Amino acid sequence: MQAMPTCARLISIVLVAVLSAGTAQADEDPVFVIEFANGAINPAVLDVPAGSRFKLELRNSGADPIEFESIELRKEKVLGPGVTSFIVIRRLDPGEYRFFDDFHPDTPPARLVAREAGGQ
């Protein structure tokens, strides 16, 4: 077996370091939990940071499937009963962003409120 050339070995080391740094960054993002249960969304209003990346953890603790949907965020995700998943939001301008459970149309929409750090 031939030894890996020095250049190829260096590229491999750099690639592993870069990929590991990206994973560490994703693990450091703040996480905000939204729970769906039998036609209810909790919390109905959720404050999140404007201008920075964060994760929304979506939990379906109900007996029926749900669909997180937000036209303003351009995000949607279907979760079966008992399933937890997440969506990464890269950055939001300050403001309000509605979302709803598309499988439960009678449930009122909820809101993400993106605020600047230190904002009211």
N, C-alpha and C positions, 0 to 999 in steps of 0.2 A: 504494500500500500504506500502511495506517495504522500508526503507531508503537504499540508495546505500551504500555498505560497503566502508570504508575509502580508502582501497587499490584501488578499482575499480574507485572511484572518482578521486584519484590522477593520475591514468593511463589516465583517460579521459582528465584531465587538461593538462597533459604533451603532449598527442596526439594532442590536439587542438593547443597548443603553437608551436609544431614542424611543423604542417601543415601550420600554419599561417606564420611562418618564411620562409618556402619554397615559398609561394606565394609572399611574400614581395621581396625575392631575384629575382624571375622571373620578377617582375615589375620594378626592378632597372637595368635590363640588357639594354645596349644601343640598340637603334633601328635604322636600316638603311632601307630606303624605296627604292624599285625598282618598277618602273611603266612600265606596258606593255600596248601598245595601237596600235591596228591595224598593227601588224608586227614590231613594234619598241620597243626597250628596252632602258629605261632611268634611271640611267646613264649607259653608255656602260662600264665604268670602275668605280668601287667602292672600296675605301680604307676602310678596316675593321681592328680591332685590332687582332694581332696574340696572341695566348695563353690565350685568355679569351672568356667567353661566351657572345653571342650577339644574337639579333633577326633581321631577315630579314622580313620586312613587304612587302608583295607582293600585288600590286594593279593592277587590270585589268580594265583600263578605256576605253578599246576598245569595239567594237560591237561583237567580236567573242570570243569564249573560248580560253584560252592559257594553256600551260603546262610548268611551270618552271621545268627545268631538269638540273642536274649537275652530270655527271658520277664521277668526282673527289670527290665531296662532298657526293655522294650516297644519293641525295635528289631529290624528284620530287613532284610536287603538281599541280593539275588541278584547274583552277579558271574560272568560268563562267563570262560572261560580267557583269561589274559593281561590281564584288566581290573583297573584300580585305581579305587577310588571312596572316598567318605568319609561319615562320620556325625558330626554335631555333638551332643555331650552338653552340655546346659545347665548342670547342676550335680548332683553326687551327694552323698548323705550318706556319712560314713565307713562302710566295710564292704566286703564282697565281692559281686561281681556275676558270675554265671556266663554264659558264652556258648558257642555250639557251631556246628558246620557241620551244618546240618540235612540236607544231601545226602549226608553221610558219617556215618551214625549209629554206626559202630563207633569213631569217633575220640572219645577222652575230651574232656569239656568243658574249656575254658580259663577263666581268671578275671581280671577287673579287680579290683584292690584299691585302693579310694579311701582315701587317707590325708590327714589334716590336714597343712598345711605344718609341717615339722620333726618330724612323727610317724614312729615306727618301724614 
